[in-house]
């Protein structure tokens, strides 16, 4: 690999933990305060909306009624496609203030797929006691997903401990802490969250990133939060959940863009077929 290439790939990796998904818009609105699906991200969004002093105005996006379960227009709803995959891993989203309000935020998709998804709004001056309790919970091994170059080498890990450890000792369940924010916000969150300081930092490596890109035929450097979560599930050996999350993101992106462009859904395209195949598979043994 040429040095320039290595640097570029490394830069791509450093953006992994935080990069925003394509199509993120500031088309925020405060029209739905009830949630058809109560999961960590939908509840955080509802709480954040309730705190808003005034409604956000959509800019360039659709302003019509949205489904409370998926944030899309009812005509383009993805709720019937929500997958159900058993996962051992958990995901803890630390979300920048505005993040839960974005209709295109993909942390929502993680919460749809990974049952044990936790979401907390991040603030420099206060920390939710439930977050601290989660990080202390002995069933979990938390990993902060962040570029290793920003921390001392002894904190950096590149792999995830096996849950089914040798010698009959059951390991801890991996808990992936994702900073769901712009890169600038995420660096600040990482620096100013002392409760993360003692945790291992899972740094995604350039070869993992490039393999992922090849498989996904990705052409740009930007990864959204659900793709980072899929990579983490891969490292945890949870390949079905990983693939399901990827297929679900593809389906969601299609519905989102078709809604924005007022076009019909291609229900039989490759992404829908893939998601159907994955969700029809029997649950893995054990
Ligand atoms: Zn829906």
Boltz pocket constraint, residues with backbone or C-beta under 6 A from the ligand:
constraints:
  - pocket:
      binder: B
      contacts: [[A, 67], [A, 68], [A, 69], [A, 70], [A, 71], [A, 72], [A, 73], [A, 77], [A, 78], [A, 79], [A, 80]]
      max_distance: 6.0
